[in-house]
Each structure stands twice: as C-alpha cells, then as structure tokens.
Amino acid sequence: MSVTEPHKIWWTADELAASGLPELPGTKRGINLLADRLGWKAQPGCAKRKQGRGGGWVYHWSVLPLGTRRKLLKDAADVPAERPERGDMWAAFDTLPNSAKQKAKDRLAALQLADRLYATGVTKVVAMTEAGRQHGFTSRSLYEWSRLVEGVEPADWLAYLAPRNRTAPRKDTKAVCTQAFMDYLKGLYLRQEGPSFSQSWRLAMKKAEAEGWDALTQKTAKRHLENQVPHLTLVLAREGEAGLMRSFPAQIRDRSGLHALEGVNADCHKIDVFVSWPDGTINRPQIVAFQDLYSGKILSWRVDHSPNKVMVMSAFGELVETWGIPKRCLFDNGHEFANKWMTGGTKTRFRFKVLDTDPRGVMDLMNIQVHWATPGHGQAKPVERAFGDWAENIAKDPRCHGAYVGKSPVAKPENYRERAITMDTFLKVVEEGVIEHNAREGRLSPTAKGRSFDQTFAESFQAAPIRKATKEQRRLWLLCQQVGKLNAQNGQIKLYGNFYYSEWMSQHPGLRVVARFDPDHLHAGLEIYSVDGEYLGFAECRQKVGFFDLSGAREQARRNRRVKKLQREILEELRPVSIEDIAADMDTNPAAPSDPLRAKVVALNFDKPRVQKPRFVTPENPELDAAREALILSLPENRSAQPKIQTDGFAPAANPEDRYSQALDILARSDAGQPIGTAEAEWVADYQTSVEYKSAKMMAEMLGNQSG
C-alpha cells in the first residue's frame, strides 16, 4: 500500500482520489468533475499535461480546496526530517503506558485489515473505509497512519503507530531561578529537625525578597529540589542514619540449608509487665533468649533487672547442657553479649577495645563462630519475631491483669500500674508462654511447613551431628572471669579484697592469668587459667577480708556510630548553605516586628530537687542470696513432649473461589495454633504470592467495606 507524500506540489487525479484528503472525492471521476467545476485548468500555471504513458492532467496544490491545503501544510510540518531508527522507536515504545500501547495495537489491527481487503481486489478507498468502520476509525486516520509506516517493515509497524504525543521529545519549559535561592532552600529543608517544605519555602522567599533573587513557586521549587537531591540523600539529611537503614530492604536469609543447633541467635527484650522482685524492687524485667536459627525454637532463657553478662552466661549454659554446643552464634552488639567473658578473642566485636592481651572468651575456647548483627537493625535477629509474639501472649496473659504497661508510652491502658505481679507468677507465665510458643502448630516458615517449632527442631536434631560439652567446658560459662597477675614473690593473687593461694602457684610468680569464679560465692575459690585458655589449677581463698556480689554489675561503654561517608559527602555538596549560616544570617538581619509584643513564656521555677532513685544493693542475707541464685541460674524443669510430625495428602480445590476459601481456612488454623500439614503449608505459602489470591483478597476487602 502506497500513500502520496504530504509535501507533493503536483497531483494527478488518481493521486488525489487515493489520498484521502479532506474535501476531495474518493474517485478519479469525482476529481475530474471537481476540477471542471472549479476551473483548475483555467488558472495560469496551475495545470499542465502529464508527461509519459497514460497522459492526463496534473494540478498544482494551490488550486485544491482550503481544507485540503490546510491538511497538506499540517502534514508537511509534522513530517520529521529523518525517520527515527527502529531501535529508538522500540525503546520509546517500551516506555509507554499500557493505554498508549493498546492504541498502537488497535491502529495496527485496522491497517492490517485494510491491507487484507485491498489484496482481495477492492479499491484502496473501499478498503480504508471498511477497515475504519469495523475498528471505529475514520478513513482519514487510516491514511495518516499508513503514511507513518510507509517504507517500514511490517514487523516494526507497532512501534511507529504509537501516539506521537508520547514519543515526541518534550520541550524544556522549566522555570529558572537564582542558584543561591535553591542553595538556601536546601539548607533550610535538608536537616534532621524535619521542617515542612512550606515552612522552608516561606523562609527562603523572605531571603529572596531581601536579596533580590529570582525565586520559584512552592510547587515548582519542591519539584526542582526532588529532581536535584537523590531520595537516599534526602532521607539521610532529614531522618539520619536510622532512617537511611529503613530505606534498605531486610536481607532474606534461607534457613533450609541449616540443621538443628547449627546456628543460634540471642537478644534481650524488656517485658511490658510490672513485676515485684523478692528484694522489693518493682520494674519491668529483661529477658534474654537463645533461639535455634533452623527451626525457630526457643532453647533457653533467663530474666533479670537489666541486661548483663551473668544472665547471658547462665542462659548459654542451659543451652549447652540441655542441647549441645552450637557451631555459630548470632549476637546483638550490646554489652551483655560483647563482653570479654563471652567473646574475648573475637576480632569483629562492636564493643570494647580488642587487645592482643585479651583472655580468650567462652565462644573462642569452645570453637563457636560468632556473628554480629548490624547495630540498631532489629531485622537482622530472627528472635525479635518471637519477642513480638510474647508481647501479645505473655505480657497480656490474664494473670498479668493490672500489671501490663502497654506497648509504648502513648499506649498505656486505663489500669496502668494498678498492681505488680509476683516474680513466681511471672516466671510461671513466661515458662508456659515459651512452651506454648514452641509447641504451637501451623507455623508457615520455610522449614516448619505447617508444623510446630518443636516438631521441626526434633526432626533435624535426631539426625544432626551435635557436640556435647565436657565437665571441663562447663566451668567456662558457669564462672565469671578476671584478668590479673600472680604475686611476683609468692604467687598468690588478690581479687576484690580476698587473697587466693595454692602451693602450685609458687612455681609461677608474676604470671599473667585469668581467674574464673562464682560471682555470688567469692570465698569458694578460683579456677586459674592461662591467658591462652590453658587450665592451671584451683586456688583456695586464704584471707576472707571482704565480700562482693558481682551479679548485679553492669558494663558501661561508648557506642560507636556507623558513619555513611559517601552519603554525607553528597549531602554536604547538595547543601552548600548550612543551617548554622542561615541562623546567623537571621540573627544579623532580624525581621522588624509590626508591633511590640509581650513575652509569651511564663517564668516558672524549674529548680526542683532531683529525686535520687534508690539503687538496690543485695544484703548479706543467705535467704535472699538463694532466691536470687535460683532466679538467674535455675533451669526450667517442665518441657513439653515432642508431638509427632504430621503428614497429609492435601490437594488444592479446582476453582478459584474454593481455593481462596481453602487458603483462608489454613491461615485461620495457623493463627489459632492448630495443626497444619506440610503440603498445606507449602501450598498456601506459594498461593499467597499469586495474582488470584491478591485479587480475591482485594475484592473481599472492598465488599466488606461497602457492606459496613
């Protein structure tokens, strides 16, 4: 199919009839009659005989009707100097929205139908008219689209038929302003106080009026700033590093390649319940928990007033004694985990200085590989999900009624601080809650597949190679440690006012050693090790001049901040005017008030005496010592029996409605802690990612909102 070029000067009757131009007949006879009626041949220089075979007349475009000439002029202006390359056209087509792509497909279908009709022997006019009628287009539009694809391979027509308003290059119509205005605006807006853009723009406009800068409207200025400042840099400037970390998705870790006790992770959590301790203290206890990474089962836990290394060592001891020695440990970067008792010798701690003279910690001596979670990044520790479950099932237990404090300071219940539950009740609630958490069926994790954490752990634990602790290794986590030197004369060692000595120590005067001891029973003696971890012997307490309880001691250290160097450099470049400079400028040139105002801040007396919070010091009372030791070092006795692993012959329903109902039933049973088969868990995990499930869920929510 050929179409005449829009910039033609001379036209034959056949060409005019086939052009589809407005105000012209569609047949050669009609064109000749129109030429005779309007006297085209009589106009000087506007008609001449056609040279060559066939003869006839050719007419100058200036004799054509006004509407025809306008169309020719418009088409000539729209024709580009050079046809774009097919690669550029397809690249532009790929960026179009679906609506524009569908228009191109409709145009292509109409042109293809016109080609098929023309091939049957009908005239071009008839083919164009009929194809346009069937697809809802005018024949004039089809002629124009045919011109667009003239000389183009049929396989590329679709890209060339896309709406030109989408593919044409846009003119640069951006408003201009003084660069100093944008720099000043960035300095106001890109700061961690998080001011609104309206406020920053108003202050920048005042400065622009005073300096005579060309400024932008608020909407345009915001668009310019968003185009100039990358999103991550904006987040860093306004929300700090914590906000920047939230901009990165959490890493998805696959646990299916692990086995039971291959890796554990631990963290501390403050329970949202007021508890009355045996010593009379009332506060919210801290709990440390060790969780198996493969199954998600809680393996051990301890509670205390605040996080400390003693409770961590005690919980770790229960883990090793009950289950075995893990290969890897994922720890939080808090002092309670990064202490040198636990992780001395580890080269990648975030806490404390790493010295070559540090004694080897428990993890290093037991050949356990330590991994550190990213500071301030809770997503890196899977046990945080268990703490979220406990915040609902343990903190809101009926036995904690009146002692629940709420999940945040602004979400306190009406009966806040009505009472505090006893420690015995609290320990019972926690123990039952941990057992229920581990035994609840219907877990949808990739390793559980509908089973409970207990079942998942038991299946892998029976087949996994587990290391057991020896009697000598038990001393590593049951005792605290202190680095010191033996006396250079007689070999004895002094620790917290007490003197310790055994005859073998006289052979090692001045030796640097590590003393391990029970923090609650310093008079029981010391286990002496070399700095490298070699056991040297036992030292008796020879002179009992003092007693000191270390179980309540807490480590204090500075927290290192991780600096995002690259983002900060970008921020400084994009914010050339600092907020300090802006503040100084505002102080130098203050705005004159319209009328004198009175001070609006009432002078109040804030010099109230500071209330010193009482600090608990363990009295020298054997009964209280026994109660505290039982609290921190006792092991939970009752453990739930391991239920049998469930198998099933599940098959999904045949139609979408039944499949969606089937998924809702499985999810409901999972939330209720009811048994779920492996096949059911695997199917519902895949089904939740399907378009069918998401569409059905959206429709259900919409219908539910309408009915409400």
Disulfide bonds with the S-S distance in Angstrom:
none
